Amino acid sequence: MSESAPPPEAQAQAQALYIEKIQTFLGAKDDTSRLVGLALLKSVLDNTPELRSNEEAIVSLWECIPPKFLERLIKTGSKQKPSGSSRKDANDMLDLAVSVLHTFASLLPENARQSSRLLDRIPQLVACLLHCSEETTRLTLETLVSLVSQPDGARIFTTVEDLSPLTEIASSQPLALDTLLYAWLNAMTATPDKRSLGSKIDTTISSLVASFKGTDAVTLLSFLASLLPRLEPEVVPSNPKWLPSLGKFIRDLVAKRPTAAGRAAFTNLSAALLEVYPFQAPPLLFAEQDTTTPSTSSTPFSYLLINLLLVDIRATLPSLLSQLNTPSYPATAHRLTSAFNTLSHFIGHLVRSIDTPSSPSWTISPDLLLTLRKSVSETLSLTAEFLRDRWDASVAGAMGLHPDARAGAAGPSSQPPSLAWDSMASEGVVTDDPLILAAIRALAIWVREDDNELLRKEVSGLGDMFVELYRTRGKLDFRRAVLVAFEGVVVERKGREAVLEQGGWEVLAGDLLGVLEASSTSASTGAGEEEEGEAARGVEVVRVLLQLAEAETPGPREAWMDVVTKVAAWDVPEAKQSPVVEECQVAALQLVTTLLVNTHPGVQKRYVHSTSAVLGIANRLRGKVKGDKALEEALEDVVGSLAALR
């Protein structure tokens, strides 16, 4: 028979004696005894699960370790020594010290992990990386990731002058990049000197780029794609010298038939660069950079890049709805979001290039452009179908099924199939999904810029979704994207009908009146960036409403004239305001004028008092916009048209 285990009381007593023995060794004056105590401590922690879960005992043991002793062990192991027993002893000391720090970094309670006894080891851990074994390197990096994931640890990390040990191993150790990512993101909240942090980030990325030369740089591209969009504007390096190198990494990766990881890396980084560096990035991604280097293909890089993104979108969208509640959805949706955002930037670049054909960035030949146009249209037609299905699944269920039949959220794919209503995660619902916003934005820009009657009719079928998203105030603001889509679809009769049938006029007019009223309030406090953004949206709203008002026959609907009476009651601010706010105010008067001019003469007579009030508003605005020729001319037209109605 096997021997029975000792009773719990005996185990606890033996453990207490062992801990006391370790504490005695660690409290000794000589380093030899301390080294023995540290080795015993590591052995006990590795082999005693009940001790690892005893927070009080863990804290007590940690406080017994002299911090300077740990520091000496790490420094001794980091010194360059000739090979032999002395080098082996130094390595063993380093391995032991790092292993102990790694263990306590994971076992200590939160408040003890934030103490200087642990966080002050960060600079030494960074410095020792080039002298560690492979296993100890992994433990060191895991410890660093844990420590810099808290603001105080990140702040100490930013004081480390020499980060070359991290940058030199980054190409073979992805955890080195994780260390930098968590450290910099957390340091933004803990470091008041944002400019210094930005300079440190700039220098370190330059070193990373040099370290990754000769590799596919997939991990570096993924790291930067995650980092750059999350940096505060004050921290983002301005016009960095490493941007062209990143462009070359992306170009090389696109030309090499990348793996799934490589495809996600260049897609996400392309979108990140275009977002963070809107002026420097488009030439890097959409123009030929080096015509002196022999190319394996005569096809322009921008064509290859966009074509790969379009293929990825077309291959992924048809099955995406079924993945909504799977663990793979967030990463897939993020990649597609980046693809759509890159496509939006490319369309904008394309339009600007067509407007200026002599531009040096124009590299796509007419035949390739026609091929690309067809591919974009096909992809966005599929996108419209996906948006229709996703919206129906989220709001109404299957087509023709009454909303009352909704029983709850869809179950995960492992369960029997149910109606794919929406994401089970609150952050994945349709109105908060960045993929939906990115897809609508790309679709909207193309529908507005490309004269494709069939696609515009297809997109008109999304009228209910557009109006509801415009009305919704969630985590994401869909209004600007929806307005661009409206500009495209209301060109067609079917598009106008779809917008009006879903209450589009009422929603847009209500928004415009709210913006106009807010401009009066901001006149006394001064328009900030947010107020100017609201005013810019108001100008876009007027652009859409004017298209609807001018196309309506035999004239504006009676309900639309409510805009006239409400604008007529608006109180013009006396103070001079920003140009965009005044442009919005003038645009509102242009809309009112169009409604009055196009309506039936009998209706014009009923609104004679409102006409006089609007005319007075226009005259007061003329005194405010002096010097702005475009607004002066617009107001002259308004005044002339309204005066003719009296």
KEPA-239566 format. One record per residue (C-alpha): residue number from 1; x, y, z. Coordinates in steps of 0.2 Angstrom, whole numbers. Layout:
N
{n NUM&east X&north Y&up Z}
...
***
This chain:
646
{n 1&east 0&north 0&up 0}
{n 2&east 6&north 18&up -4}
{n 3&east 10&north 29&up 10}
{n 4&east -4&north 41&up 15}
{n 5&east -1&north 60&up 13}
{n 6&east 3&north 70&up 29}
{n 7&east -12&north 79&up 37}
{n 8&east -15&north 97&up 31}
{n 9&east -9&north 104&up 48}
{n 10&east 8&north 95&up 46}
{n 11&east 9&north 101&up 28}
{n 12&east 6&north 119&up 34}
{n 13&east 19&north 118&up 48}
{n 14&east 32&north 111&up 36}
{n 15&east 28&north 125&up 24}
{n 16&east 30&north 138&up 37}
{n 17&east 47&north 131&up 43}
{n 18&east 53&north 131&up 25}
{n 19&east 48&north 149&up 22}
{n 20&east 56&north 154&up 38}
{n 21&east 72&north 145&up 32}
{n 22&east 71&north 154&up 15}
{n 23&east 69&north 171&up 24}
{n 24&east 84&north 167&up 35}
{n 25&east 95&north 164&up 19}
{n 26&east 88&north 180&up 10}
{n 27&east 91&north 190&up 26}
{n 28&east 109&north 185&up 27}
{n 29&east 123&north 198&up 24}
{n 30&east 133&north 188&up 12}
{n 31&east 128&north 185&up -6}
{n 32&east 131&north 167&up -6}
{n 33&east 118&north 164&up 7}
{n 34&east 106&north 175&up -2}
{n 35&east 109&north 166&up -18}
{n 36&east 105&north 149&up -9}
{n 37&east 89&north 157&up -2}
{n 38&east 84&north 163&up -19}
{n 39&east 86&north 146&up -27}
{n 40&east 76&north 138&up -13}
{n 41&east 62&north 151&up -15}
{n 42&east 61&north 148&up -34}
{n 43&east 60&north 129&up -31}
{n 44&east 47&north 131&up -17}
{n 45&east 36&north 142&up -28}
{n 46&east 37&north 131&up -43}
{n 47&east 32&north 115&up -33}
{n 48&east 19&north 122&up -20}
{n 49&east 3&north 127&up -28}
{n 50&east -5&north 131&up -12}
{n 51&east 9&north 143&up -8}
{n 52&east 7&north 152&up -25}
{n 53&east -12&north 156&up -20}
{n 54&east -7&north 163&up -3}
{n 55&east -6&north 182&up -7}
{n 56&east 0&north 186&up 11}
{n 57&east 14&north 173&up 10}
{n 58&east 19&north 179&up -7}
{n 59&east 20&north 197&up -2}
{n 60&east 30&north 192&up 14}
{n 61&east 43&north 182&up 3}
{n 62&east 44&north 196&up -10}
{n 63&east 48&north 209&up 4}
{n 64&east 62&north 198&up 10}
{n 65&east 72&north 199&up -6}
{n 66&east 84&north 213&up -6}
{n 67&east 81&north 224&up -22}
{n 68&east 99&north 228&up -24}
{n 69&east 104&north 210&up -23}
{n 70&east 92&north 206&up -38}
{n 71&east 99&north 221&up -47}
{n 72&east 117&north 215&up -44}
{n 73&east 113&north 198&up -51}
{n 74&east 105&north 205&up -67}
{n 75&east 120&north 217&up -70}
{n 76&east 132&north 203&up -67}
{n 77&east 124&north 192&up -79}
{n 78&east 123&north 206&up -92}
{n 79&east 142&north 210&up -92}
{n 80&east 152&north 203&up -106}
{n 81&east 164&north 190&up -99}
{n 82&east 175&north 177&up -108}
{n 83&east 168&north 160&up -110}
{n 84&east 171&north 147&up -96}
{n 85&east 164&north 144&up -79}
{n 86&east 163&north 163&up -74}
{n 87&east 152&north 166&up -89}
{n 88&east 141&north 151&up -85}
{n 89&east 140&north 156&up -67}
{n 90&east 134&north 174&up -73}
{n 91&east 122&north 166&up -84}
{n 92&east 115&north 156&up -71}
{n 93&east 113&north 171&up -59}
{n 94&east 104&north 180&up -73}
{n 95&east 92&north 166&up -77}
{n 96&east 88&north 164&up -58}
{n 97&east 85&north 183&up -55}
{n 98&east 74&north 184&up -71}
{n 99&east 64&north 168&up -66}
{n 100&east 61&north 175&up -49}
{n 101&east 55&north 192&up -55}
{n 102&east 44&north 183&up -68}
{n 103&east 36&north 172&up -55}
{n 104&east 32&north 187&up -43}
{n 105&east 26&north 198&up -57}
{n 106&east 12&north 185&up -60}
{n 107&east 9&north 181&up -42}
{n 108&east 9&north 197&up -32}
{n 109&east -7&north 206&up -29}
{n 110&east -11&north 222&up -39}
{n 111&east -5&north 235&up -26}
{n 112&east 12&north 226&up -23}
{n 113&east 15&north 225&up -42}
{n 114&east 14&north 244&up -43}
{n 115&east 28&north 246&up -30}
{n 116&east 45&north 253&up -34}
{n 117&east 53&north 236&up -28}
{n 118&east 47&north 228&up -44}
{n 119&east 45&north 242&up -56}
{n 120&east 62&north 249&up -53}
{n 121&east 69&north 233&up -61}
{n 122&east 62&north 238&up -78}
{n 123&east 78&north 247&up -84}
{n 124&east 89&north 232&up -79}
{n 125&east 78&north 219&up -88}
{n 126&east 79&north 229&up -104}
{n 127&east 98&north 230&up -103}
{n 128&east 100&north 211&up -100}
{n 129&east 90&north 206&up -115}
{n 130&east 105&north 204&up -127}
{n 131&east 114&north 192&up -114}
{n 132&east 100&north 180&up -110}
{n 133&east 97&north 163&up -116}
{n 134&east 81&north 160&up -127}
{n 135&east 71&north 154&up -112}
{n 136&east 76&north 168&up -101}
{n 137&east 73&north 181&up -115}
{n 138&east 55&north 174&up -116}
{n 139&east 53&north 176&up -97}
{n 140&east 61&north 194&up -97}
{n 141&east 49&north 200&up -111}
{n 142&east 34&north 192&up -102}
{n 143&east 39&north 201&up -86}
{n 144&east 41&north 217&up -95}
{n 145&east 24&north 216&up -104}
{n 146&east 17&north 213&up -87}
{n 147&east 25&north 228&up -79}
{n 148&east 23&north 241&up -93}
{n 149&east 4&north 236&up -94}
{n 150&east 2&north 248&up -79}
{n 151&east 4&north 267&up -80}
{n 152&east 18&north 268&up -67}
{n 153&east 28&north 254&up -76}
{n 154&east 26&north 262&up -93}
{n 155&east 32&north 279&up -86}
{n 156&east 48&north 271&up -79}
{n 157&east 50&north 262&up -96}
{n 158&east 50&north 278&up -105}
{n 159&east 65&north 284&up -95}
{n 160&east 76&north 270&up -102}
{n 161&east 88&north 279&up -113}
{n 162&east 94&north 264&up -123}
{n 163&east 81&north 253&up -130}
{n 164&east 92&north 244&up -143}
{n 165&east 92&north 228&up -134}
{n 166&east 73&north 227&up -137}
{n 167&east 74&north 234&up -155}
{n 168&east 88&north 222&up -160}
{n 169&east 78&north 206&up -155}
{n 170&east 61&north 212&up -161}
{n 171&east 62&north 204&up -178}
{n 172&east 64&north 187&up -169}
{n 173&east 54&north 190&up -153}
{n 174&east 36&north 197&up -156}
{n 175&east 35&north 200&up -137}
{n 176&east 47&north 214&up -139}
{n 177&east 35&north 223&up -150}
{n 178&east 21&north 220&up -137}
{n 179&east 32&north 228&up -124}
{n 180&east 34&north 244&up -134}
{n 181&east 15&north 244&up -138}
{n 182&east 9&north 242&up -120}
{n 183&east 22&north 254&up -113}
{n 184&east 19&north 268&up -125}
{n 185&east 0&north 267&up -125}
{n 186&east 0&north 267&up -106}
{n 187&east 13&north 280&up -105}
{n 188&east 2&north 293&up -114}
{n 189&east -9&north 293&up -98}
{n 190&east 6&north 294&up -86}
{n 191&east 18&north 306&up -94}
{n 192&east 14&north 324&up -95}
{n 193&east 28&north 327&up -108}
{n 194&east 20&north 321&up -123}
{n 195&east 33&north 329&up -135}
{n 196&east 47&north 319&up -127}
{n 197&east 37&north 303&up -128}
{n 198&east 34&north 307&up -147}
{n 199&east 52&north 309&up -150}
{n 200&east 56&north 293&up -141}
{n 201&east 43&north 284&up -151}
{n 202&east 50&north 291&up -167}
{n 203&east 68&north 286&up -164}
{n 204&east 63&north 269&up -158}
{n 205&east 53&north 265&up -174}
{n 206&east 68&north 271&up -184}
{n 207&east 78&north 258&up -175}
{n 208&east 65&north 245&up -178}
{n 209&east 63&north 248&up -196}
{n 210&east 82&north 246&up -198}
{n 211&east 81&north 230&up -188}
{n 212&east 68&north 222&up -199}
{n 213&east 77&north 225&up -216}
{n 214&east 79&north 209&up -225}
{n 215&east 63&north 202&up -217}
{n 216&east 45&north 202&up -223}
{n 217&east 42&north 213&up -208}
{n 218&east 24&north 206&up -205}
{n 219&east 26&north 208&up -186}
{n 220&east 32&north 225&up -187}
{n 221&east 18&north 231&up -199}
{n 222&east 5&north 223&up -188}
{n 223&east 13&north 232&up -173}
{n 224&east 12&north 249&up -181}
{n 225&east -5&north 246&up -188}
{n 226&east -11&north 243&up -170}
{n 227&east 0&north 257&up -162}
{n 228&east -2&north 272&up -174}
{n 229&east -21&north 275&up -174}
{n 230&east -21&north 274&up -155}
{n 231&east -8&north 287&up -152}
{n 232&east -14&north 305&up -146}
{n 233&east -11&north 318&up -159}
{n 234&east 3&north 326&up -148}
{n 235&east 12&north 310&up -148}
{n 236&east 12&north 305&up -166}
{n 237&east 29&north 308&up -174}
{n 238&east 26&north 322&up -188}
{n 239&east 33&north 318&up -205}
{n 240&east 44&north 304&up -199}
{n 241&east 59&north 298&up -210}
{n 242&east 54&north 280&up -208}
{n 243&east 38&north 282&up -218}
{n 244&east 46&north 278&up -235}
{n 245&east 53&north 262&up -228}
{n 246&east 36&north 257&up -222}
{n 247&east 29&north 260&up -239}
{n 248&east 43&north 249&up -246}
{n 249&east 39&north 235&up -234}
{n 250&east 21&north 236&up -239}
{n 251&east 25&north 236&up -258}
{n 252&east 37&north 221&up -256}
{n 253&east 24&north 211&up -246}
{n 254&east 10&north 214&up -259}
{n 255&east 21&north 208&up -273}
{n 256&east 26&north 192&up -264}
{n 257&east 8&north 184&up -263}
{n 258&east 7&north 186&up -244}
{n 259&east 0&north 174&up -232}
{n 260&east -16&north 178&up -222}
{n 261&east -5&north 186&up -208}
{n 262&east 4&north 196&up -221}
{n 263&east -12&north 201&up -230}
{n 264&east -19&north 207&up -213}
{n 265&east -3&north 216&up -209}
{n 266&east -2&north 227&up -225}
{n 267&east -21&north 230&up -226}
{n 268&east -22&north 236&up -208}
{n 269&east -6&north 247&up -209}
{n 270&east -11&north 255&up -225}
{n 271&east -27&north 261&up -218}
{n 272&east -18&north 266&up -202}
{n 273&east -5&north 277&up -212}
{n 274&east -19&north 285&up -222}
{n 275&east -28&north 290&up -207}
{n 276&east -13&north 296&up -197}
{n 277&east -3&north 304&up -211}
{n 278&east -17&north 309&up -224}
{n 279&east -5&north 320&up -234}
{n 280&east 11&north 309&up -234}
{n 281&east 3&north 292&up -235}
{n 282&east -7&north 293&up -252}
{n 283&east 9&north 296&up -263}
{n 284&east 18&north 281&up -254}
{n 285&east 3&north 269&up -257}
{n 286&east -5&north 275&up -273}
{n 287&east 10&north 282&up -284}
{n 288&east 25&north 274&up -291}
{n 289&east 40&north 278&up -280}
{n 290&east 56&north 271&up -289}
{n 291&east 55&north 270&up -308}
{n 292&east 74&north 266&up -309}
{n 293&east 73&north 249&up -300}
{n 294&east 68&north 235&up -312}
{n 295&east 51&north 229&up -308}
{n 296&east 44&north 211&up -310}
{n 297&east 28&north 218&up -316}
{n 298&east 23&north 232&up -327}
{n 299&east 7&north 234&up -317}
{n 300&east 6&north 249&up -305}
{n 301&east 8&north 245&up -287}
{n 302&east -8&north 255&up -283}
{n 303&east -18&north 243&up -295}
{n 304&east -11&north 228&up -287}
{n 305&east -14&north 234&up -269}
{n 306&east -32&north 239&up -272}
{n 307&east -36&north 223&up -282}
{n 308&east -30&north 213&up -268}
{n 309&east -41&north 222&up -256}
{n 310&east -56&north 220&up -267}
{n 311&east -53&north 201&up -270}
{n 312&east -52&north 200&up -251}
{n 313&east -68&north 209&up -248}
{n 314&east -77&north 199&up -261}
{n 315&east -70&north 182&up -254}
{n 316&east -75&north 186&up -236}
{n 317&east -91&north 196&up -236}
{n 318&east -103&north 182&up -242}
{n 319&east -99&north 171&up -226}
{n 320&east -96&north 185&up -214}
{n 321&east -114&north 186&up -207}
{n 322&east -112&north 167&up -201}
{n 323&east -96&north 172&up -192}
{n 324&east -104&north 186&up -182}
{n 325&east -103&north 177&up -165}
{n 326&east -87&north 167&up -168}
{n 327&east -70&north 172&up -160}
{n 328&east -63&north 175&up -178}
{n 329&east -75&north 189&up -182}
{n 330&east -66&north 204&up -173}
{n 331&east -50&north 201&up -183}
{n 332&east -59&north 198&up -199}
{n 333&east -70&north 213&up -197}
{n 334&east -55&north 224&up -193}
{n 335&east -46&north 218&up -209}
{n 336&east -61&north 222&up -219}
{n 337&east -63&north 239&up -211}
{n 338&east -46&north 243&up -215}
{n 339&east -48&north 237&up -233}
{n 340&east -64&north 248&up -235}
{n 341&east -55&north 263&up -227}
{n 342&east -40&north 261&up -239}
{n 343&east -52&north 260&up -254}
{n 344&east -61&north 276&up -248}
{n 345&east -44&north 285&up -248}
{n 346&east -40&north 278&up -265}
{n 347&east -56&north 284&up -273}
{n 348&east -53&north 301&up -266}
{n 349&east -35&north 300&up -273}
{n 350&east -42&north 294&up -290}
{n 351&east -54&north 309&up -291}
{n 352&east -41&north 321&up -287}
{n 353&east -29&north 314&up -300}
{n 354&east -42&north 314&up -313}
{n 355&east -45&north 332&up -310}
{n 356&east -27&north 335&up -312}
{n 357&east -21&north 323&up -326}
{n 358&east -3&north 331&up -326}
{n 359&east -1&north 326&up -308}
{n 360&east 15&north 315&up -306}
{n 361&east 5&north 303&up -294}
{n 362&east -6&north 297&up -309}
{n 363&east 1&north 280&up -314}
{n 364&east -14&north 269&up -319}
{n 365&east -17&north 268&up -338}
{n 366&east -35&north 270&up -345}
{n 367&east -37&north 251&up -349}
{n 368&east -32&north 246&up -331}
{n 369&east -43&north 260&up -324}
{n 370&east -58&north 253&up -333}
{n 371&east -54&north 236&up -326}
{n 372&east -52&north 243&up -309}
{n 373&east -69&north 252&up -310}
{n 374&east -78&north 237&up -315}
{n 375&east -70&north 227&up -300}
{n 376&east -74&north 241&up -288}
{n 377&east -92&north 242&up -294}
{n 378&east -94&north 223&up -292}
{n 379&east -87&north 223&up -275}
{n 380&east -97&north 238&up -269}
{n 381&east -113&north 229&up -276}
{n 382&east -109&north 214&up -265}
{n 383&east -106&north 226&up -251}
{n 384&east -123&north 234&up -253}
{n 385&east -130&north 216&up -252}
{n 386&east -121&north 212&up -237}
{n 387&east -126&north 228&up -228}
{n 388&east -144&north 224&up -233}
{n 389&east -143&north 207&up -225}
{n 390&east -134&north 213&up -210}
{n 391&east -146&north 227&up -206}
{n 392&east -161&north 215&up -209}
{n 393&east -153&north 202&up -197}
{n 394&east -150&north 216&up -184}
{n 395&east -167&north 225&up -185}
{n 396&east -180&north 215&up -194}
{n 397&east -174&north 197&up -194}
{n 398&east -176&north 188&up -211}
{n 399&east -185&north 198&up -225}
{n 400&east -204&north 197&up -222}
{n 401&east -203&north 191&up -204}
{n 402&east -212&north 202&up -192}
{n 403&east -200&north 210&up -178}
{n 404&east -211&north 203&up -164}
{n 405&east -204&north 186&up -169}
{n 406&east -187&north 191&up -163}
{n 407&east -183&north 179&up -148}
{n 408&east -166&north 186&up -143}
{n 409&east -148&north 186&up -149}
{n 410&east -141&north 173&up -161}
{n 411&east -132&north 159&up -153}
{n 412&east -114&north 154&up -156}
{n 413&east -111&north 144&up -172}
{n 414&east -108&north 128&up -161}
{n 415&east -127&north 128&up -157}
{n 416&east -141&north 123&up -169}
{n 417&east -143&north 137&up -182}
{n 418&east -154&north 151&up -177}
{n 419&east -159&north 168&up -185}
{n 420&east -143&north 178&up -186}
{n 421&east -151&north 193&up -177}
{n 422&east -135&north 202&up -172}
{n 423&east -119&north 200&up -163}
{n 424&east -121&north 194&up -145}
{n 425&east -107&north 206&up -139}
{n 426&east -114&north 223&up -136}
{n 427&east -99&north 231&up -145}
{n 428&east -103&north 221&up -160}
{n 429&east -120&north 227&up -164}
{n 430&east -123&north 234&up -181}
{n 431&east -124&north 253&up -175}
{n 432&east -107&north 251&up -166}
{n 433&east -98&north 241&up -179}
{n 434&east -84&north 250&up -187}
{n 435&east -85&north 238&up -202}
{n 436&east -102&north 245&up -206}
{n 437&east -97&north 263&up -206}
{n 438&east -81&north 259&up -216}
{n 439&east -92&north 249&up -229}
{n 440&east -105&north 263&up -230}
{n 441&east -91&north 277&up -232}
{n 442&east -83&north 268&up -247}
{n 443&east -100&north 264&up -255}
{n 444&east -106&north 282&up -253}
{n 445&east -90&north 290&up -260}
{n 446&east -91&north 278&up -275}
{n 447&east -109&north 280&up -278}
{n 448&east -107&north 299&up -278}
{n 449&east -92&north 300&up -289}
{n 450&east -96&north 286&up -302}
{n 451&east -110&north 288&up -314}
{n 452&east -117&north 270&up -312}
{n 453&east -136&north 270&up -313}
{n 454&east -138&north 252&up -308}
{n 455&east -127&north 253&up -293}
{n 456&east -136&north 269&up -287}
{n 457&east -153&north 260&up -289}
{n 458&east -146&north 245&up -278}
{n 459&east -140&north 257&up -265}
{n 460&east -157&north 266&up -265}
{n 461&east -163&north 250&up -257}
{n 462&east -153&north 254&up -241}
{n 463&east -164&north 270&up -239}
{n 464&east -172&north 264&up -222}
{n 465&east -155&north 259&up -215}
{n 466&east -147&north 276&up -220}
{n 467&east -161&north 286&up -212}
{n 468&east -160&north 275&up -196}
{n 469&east -142&north 276&up -195}
{n 470&east -142&north 295&up -197}
{n 471&east -155&north 296&up -183}
{n 472&east -145&north 285&up -171}
{n 473&east -133&north 292&up -159}
{n 474&east -121&north 278&up -154}
{n 475&east -103&north 275&up -152}
{n 476&east -101&north 279&up -171}
{n 477&east -107&north 294&up -180}
{n 478&east -114&north 288&up -197}
{n 479&east -121&north 305&up -202}
{n 480&east -107&north 312&up -214}
{n 481&east -105&north 295&up -223}
{n 482&east -124&north 294&up -225}
{n 483&east -125&north 312&up -232}
{n 484&east -112&north 307&up -245}
{n 485&east -122&north 292&up -250}
{n 486&east -138&north 302&up -251}
{n 487&east -129&north 314&up -263}
{n 488&east -126&north 299&up -275}
{n 489&east -143&north 291&up -273}
{n 490&east -155&north 306&up -275}
{n 491&east -148&north 309&up -292}
{n 492&east -160&north 294&up -297}
{n 493&east -179&north 295&up -296}
{n 494&east -179&north 279&up -286}
{n 495&east -166&north 285&up -274}
{n 496&east -176&north 301&up -271}
{n 497&east -192&north 291&up -268}
{n 498&east -182&north 279&up -256}
{n 499&east -175&north 293&up -245}
{n 500&east -192&north 302&up -244}
{n 501&east -202&north 287&up -241}
{n 502&east -191&north 283&up -226}
{n 503&east -193&north 300&up -218}
{n 504&east -177&north 307&up -225}
{n 505&east -182&north 325&up -227}
{n 506&east -189&north 326&up -209}
{n 507&east -173&north 319&up -202}
{n 508&east -161&north 330&up -212}
{n 509&east -172&north 346&up -210}
{n 510&east -173&north 343&up -191}
{n 511&east -154&north 341&up -190}
{n 512&east -151&north 357&up -201}
{n 513&east -162&north 367&up -189}
{n 514&east -153&north 360&up -174}
{n 515&east -137&north 365&up -181}
{n 516&east -143&north 383&up -186}
{n 517&east -150&north 385&up -168}
{n 518&east -133&north 379&up -161}
{n 519&east -124&north 392&up -171}
{n 520&east -133&north 406&up -162}
{n 521&east -128&north 399&up -145}
{n 522&east -110&north 397&up -150}
{n 523&east -109&north 415&up -156}
{n 524&east -108&north 421&up -138}
{n 525&east -96&north 407&up -133}
{n 526&east -85&north 406&up -149}
{n 527&east -86&north 391&up -161}
{n 528&east -75&north 377&up -157}
{n 529&east -69&north 363&up -167}
{n 530&east -85&north 353&up -163}
{n 531&east -96&north 367&up -168}
{n 532&east -87&north 370&up -184}
{n 533&east -89&north 351&up -188}
{n 534&east -108&north 353&up -185}
{n 535&east -109&north 368&up -197}
{n 536&east -99&north 359&up -210}
{n 537&east -112&north 344&up -209}
{n 538&east -126&north 357&up -210}
{n 539&east -119&north 363&up -227}
{n 540&east -119&north 345&up -233}
{n 541&east -137&north 343&up -227}
{n 542&east -142&north 358&up -237}
{n 543&east -134&north 351&up -252}
{n 544&east -145&north 335&up -251}
{n 545&east -161&north 344&up -247}
{n 546&east -158&north 356&up -262}
{n 547&east -157&north 341&up -274}
{n 548&east -173&north 334&up -267}
{n 549&east -182&north 351&up -267}
{n 550&east -177&north 355&up -285}
{n 551&east -181&north 338&up -292}
{n 552&east -199&north 338&up -283}
{n 553&east -213&north 341&up -296}
{n 554&east -224&north 351&up -297}
{n 555&east -216&north 359&up -282}
{n 556&east -210&north 356&up -264}
{n 557&east -222&north 347&up -253}
{n 558&east -233&north 357&up -240}
{n 559&east -224&north 348&up -225}
{n 560&east -207&north 354&up -231}
{n 561&east -212&north 372&up -230}
{n 562&east -211&north 370&up -211}
{n 563&east -192&north 374&up -214}
{n 564&east -197&north 391&up -220}
{n 565&east -206&north 396&up -205}
{n 566&east -193&north 390&up -193}
{n 567&east -179&north 398&up -202}
{n 568&east -189&north 414&up -203}
{n 569&east -190&north 414&up -184}
{n 570&east -171&north 412&up -182}
{n 571&east -162&north 425&up -173}
{n 572&east -146&north 431&up -182}
{n 573&east -131&north 432&up -170}
{n 574&east -123&north 449&up -171}
{n 575&east -105&north 444&up -168}
{n 576&east -94&north 439&up -182}
{n 577&east -92&north 420&up -183}
{n 578&east -81&north 407&up -191}
{n 579&east -82&north 406&up -211}
{n 580&east -89&north 388&up -210}
{n 581&east -103&north 393&up -198}
{n 582&east -108&north 408&up -209}
{n 583&east -107&north 396&up -224}
{n 584&east -120&north 385&up -216}
{n 585&east -131&north 400&up -211}
{n 586&east -131&north 406&up -229}
{n 587&east -134&north 388&up -236}
{n 588&east -150&north 387&up -225}
{n 589&east -156&north 403&up -233}
{n 590&east -153&north 396&up -250}
{n 591&east -163&north 381&up -246}
{n 592&east -177&north 392&up -240}
{n 593&east -176&north 403&up -255}
{n 594&east -177&north 387&up -266}
{n 595&east -193&north 381&up -257}
{n 596&east -201&north 398&up -259}
{n 597&east -197&north 401&up -277}
{n 598&east -202&north 383&up -283}
{n 599&east -218&north 382&up -273}
{n 600&east -236&north 387&up -280}
{n 601&east -240&north 406&up -281}
{n 602&east -254&north 403&up -270}
{n 603&east -243&north 395&up -257}
{n 604&east -230&north 410&up -259}
{n 605&east -244&north 422&up -254}
{n 606&east -247&north 412&up -238}
{n 607&east -229&north 413&up -233}
{n 608&east -227&north 432&up -237}
{n 609&east -223&north 436&up -219}
{n 610&east -210&north 422&up -218}
{n 611&east -202&north 428&up -234}
{n 612&east -200&north 446&up -227}
{n 613&east -192&north 439&up -211}
{n 614&east -180&north 428&up -221}
{n 615&east -176&north 443&up -232}
{n 616&east -172&north 453&up -216}
{n 617&east -161&north 439&up -210}
{n 618&east -152&north 439&up -227}
{n 619&east -149&north 457&up -226}
{n 620&east -141&north 456&up -209}
{n 621&east -130&north 442&up -214}
{n 622&east -124&north 452&up -229}
{n 623&east -116&north 464&up -216}
{n 624&east -107&north 450&up -207}
{n 625&east -99&north 441&up -222}
{n 626&east -91&north 456&up -231}
{n 627&east -75&north 451&up -238}
{n 628&east -80&north 433&up -243}
{n 629&east -84&north 435&up -261}
{n 630&east -93&north 418&up -263}
{n 631&east -105&north 421&up -248}
{n 632&east -108&north 439&up -254}
{n 633&east -113&north 432&up -271}
{n 634&east -124&north 419&up -263}
{n 635&east -133&north 431&up -252}
{n 636&east -136&north 443&up -267}
{n 637&east -145&north 429&up -276}
{n 638&east -155&north 425&up -261}
{n 639&east -160&north 444&up -258}
{n 640&east -164&north 446&up -276}
{n 641&east -175&north 430&up -277}
{n 642&east -185&north 434&up -261}
{n 643&east -187&north 452&up -266}
{n 644&east -196&north 447&up -282}
{n 645&east -208&north 436&up -272}
{n 646&east -215&north 451&up -262}
***
